[in-house]
Amino acid sequence: RLKRVLARAVWLIAEHIKRSSFEPLGYEMSFEEKGQFPPITIQLPSGETVKLVGRIDRVDALQTEAGTYLRIIDYKSGAKAFKLSDVYYGLQIQLITYLDALWENGGEDIQHPILPGGILYFRINDPIIKSGVNTAEEEIEKEIMKQLKMKGLLLADVKLIREMDKQLEGDSLIIPARINKGDVLGKSSSAATIEQFELLRKHVKKLLTQLGEEMLKGNVSITPYKKKKFTSCTYCSYASVCQFDPSMSDNNFRILRDMKDDEVWELMKELGD
């Protein structure tokens, strides 16, 4: 099974590269003191400094007259959807943080100005496809690509999106985008303007600053969240330590609700202002 999954992933990566003008800039790219890029430096109101380090699975780049567009690709073994409301709550800040690490400190190897192209999850899997006896191999491959289509957020630029999928007609098989007649982005596309990417960047920076402050204060209060049926306790390794029990009157979840994208953008804008 592992061989099949790896073979499928390599095949799909090759298909993505063939269909796109974006080229891999690097793999396992680190941002740290002695890494390929410097760490993200966060200045806290207290005057203390927090340096954030990490490693990015893959960075794709496209050089244009306007500058270098970057795409952050993160490999996932499970089905990982991108939800703007989760970014707002601080539950899904990894991709934006990675993008910010390069956006702010791209280094000498990347032609400036640096521009956001997209942040995407690449699913590593070998899905089972329903097909008939006479189903063509090409149709089976299309269905597999649909199942493994990358999820995330793209820059709302039709010309740039066509560079990400040069075979795009209607719904893309590889990225979360659709081009309708008249060369306009379809509603099913997951895209944001450059101003909205800046808004996301500032919001996540603010969340990281708050996290840094709480860590240095020693805040270890037990306040798990609940979002529909999912809770932060589901995969937590410290259940035996914290002893959180919702049946007890003083043990309550922080309830988070799903929000529509327009509502999230409005809230981020208000907080930014």
N, C-alpha and C positions, 0 to 999 in steps of 0.2 A: 504493500500500500504506500509506503514511504517513497519507493522508487516511482510509482505512478504519479504521486502528488508532485514530486520534484520535476519529473519529465513534463507534466502539464504546466507547471509554473514557468519552466524554461521556454516551452513552446509559446506560452501566452506573452511573456516578456518580449520574445523575438517578434511576435505579431504586433505588439504595441509600438516597438521601435520602428518597424517597417511602415506602419501607418502614420507615424508622427514625425514632425520636423524637430521636435525636442530631442536632445541627445543627453544620455547620462553624463553628468559632470563628475560624479563620484559615488562610491558606495561606502557605507559605514563611516560617514564623514563626522568627525568629532569637533565639538566646540568646547574647548577647555584651555588651560594655561599653555600647554605645549601641543595643542591640537592643530588641526588645519584652519580653524577659526577660533577667535578669542571667546571666552565665556560671556554669557549675558550678565551684565553688571546692573544690580538693582540697588539704588540708593534709598534707604529707609528714612522716614521722617525723623527717627531718633539719631540719625547721623551715621549709623552703622551701614555696612555694605554687605550685600549677599551676592555671591557669584554662582550662577546656575550653569552646570555643565551637562553634556549629554552626547548622544551619538545618533545620527540620522541614517536610516536604512539606505535611502537613495535620494539624490538630488539631480533633477533634469534641468537643462538650460536651453534657451533659444535666444540667440543674439540678433537684435534688430537695430534699426537706426535710432529707435526711441530708447534703447537700453537692453539689458539682459533680463529676460523673464525667467523666473525660477519656479519649478514645481517640486514640492516635497512629497515623496512617496514613502509610505510606511507599510511594511508587510504584516499581514495579520492571518493567523490560522483559522480564526472564526469569522462569522459574518459581522462586520463592524459598520454600522450606519453612522453618517454624520448628521448631528442634530444641532441646530443653532442654539436652541434653548439649553442644551447640555453645556455648550461653550459659555453661555451667560452664567449658568450656575457654577462653573468651574469644574465640571465633571469631564470635560473633553478639551483640554487646553494644549495637549501635546503637539499637534500639528502646527498650530499658530505659533507656539513657542519656538519650534524648529525653524519656521519661516522667519521669525523675528531675529533669530540668531544670525542668519545670513543677510537679511534685509538691512540690518543695522551695521554688521561687521563683515561684509562680503569678502574683504581681503583684496589683494592685488591680482589674484587669478581670475576674478570675475569683472567683466567690463561694466563700468558704471554708466548711468544710474541702474540700480537693481530694482526690478519691478515684480510684484506678485503675479505668478501665472496660475497657481492653484495649489491646493493641499488635498492629497488623495490617499485613501486606503486601498491597498492591493491585496486581494484575498488569495491565499495559497490553499488550493483544494483540488480535488478531482471529482467534480459533481456527477451524479447519475442523471442521464438525459433520457426522457421517454422518446422512442422513435420506432417507426415501423420497419418491416423487412426491406422495403424498397427506398427507405430514406437515404438521400445522397449524403456522402461524407461531408460535403461543403455545408449542408444544412445542419448536420450534427455539430460541426465546429462553430457555426453561428450561435447555436443554442448554448453551447458551453461558454462562449464569450459573453453572452447575455447574463448567464448565471454568475460569472466572475467579473462582471463590469466593475470598474473602480468606483468608489463612492467618496464624496468629499465636496469641496467647494472650488469653483473655477472663477477666473476673472471674466466678467460679463463683457466680452469682446468677441464678436462673431469671427472676425479675421483671425484672432489668436486661437480660438477654439478649433477653427478649421485646420490650423497648423498642428493641433494636438491629434486630430483625426482627419487625415487627408481624404479618407473614403466616406466621410460623413454625409449621409443623405437621410433626412428625417431624424430618427433616434440613433445616437451613436452606440456602437457595440462595445466600446471600451471606456468611455468617460460619461459622467452624468450630465449629458447635454443633448438637446434637440434643436435642429434648425428648421424653422417653418418656411413657407413660401415668402418671398420678399426678403430673404436672408435676415430673418429676425430670430432671436432666441425663443424657443418654446417655453411654456409655463412649467413644464416638467424638468427644465434645466435647473441644476443647482449652481447658481452663479451669483456673484456680488461685484459691485463697482469697486474701483480702486479706493474711493472714499470710504466704502464700507469695510474693505480690508484694513484700512488705517484705523477705523473705529474698533474692529475686532482686536487689532494689535494693541491699542491703548487700553481696552477693557481687560485683556489678558494680563498686560503689564501691571494694571491696578490690582488684579487678583493675586498675582505673584508677590506684589509688595505687601498686601494684607497677610498672605500666608507666611511670608518672611517675618513679619512683625509678631504674629501669633506664635511661631516656633521659638523665637528668641525670648518671648515672654514666658515660655514654658506651658502654654495652653494645651492641656491634654484632656479637656472635657469630652465626655462621651455624648456625641450628638449625631448619630447616624441619620442618613436621609432615607426617604421612601418615595419612589417615583412609580406610580401605578402599582404593579405587583413586585417590582424589583426594589431591593434595599441594599445599602452599602455593606450590610452584614453577610450577604449571600456568599461572597468569596473571601471574607475576612479571615485571616489566620490567628486573630487575637480574641476570638469569642470567649475562650476559656479564661482569658485574663480580664476582659472588661465586664463580663457577666451581665451584659445588657439584656433585659427581659421586658418586652412590651406589655406583659401581663401585670407588671408593677405600675402603680399610679404615677410615679415620678420618672419612669422610663418612657419617653415619648420620641417618636421619629419626627424629623423635620420633613414636612410634606412638600414635595416639589411638583408642580404641575407642568404639563407640556404646553408650550406656547407656539403660536403661529410665528413664522419668520418676521412678518411685518411688525408684530408686537415686540419681538426681541430687538429689532433694529431701532425702534422708537425708544425702548427703555435704555439701550446702550447710548443713544444720542443724548437722552436726558441726563444720564449719569456723567457723560463726557462734558456736557455743558456746565 
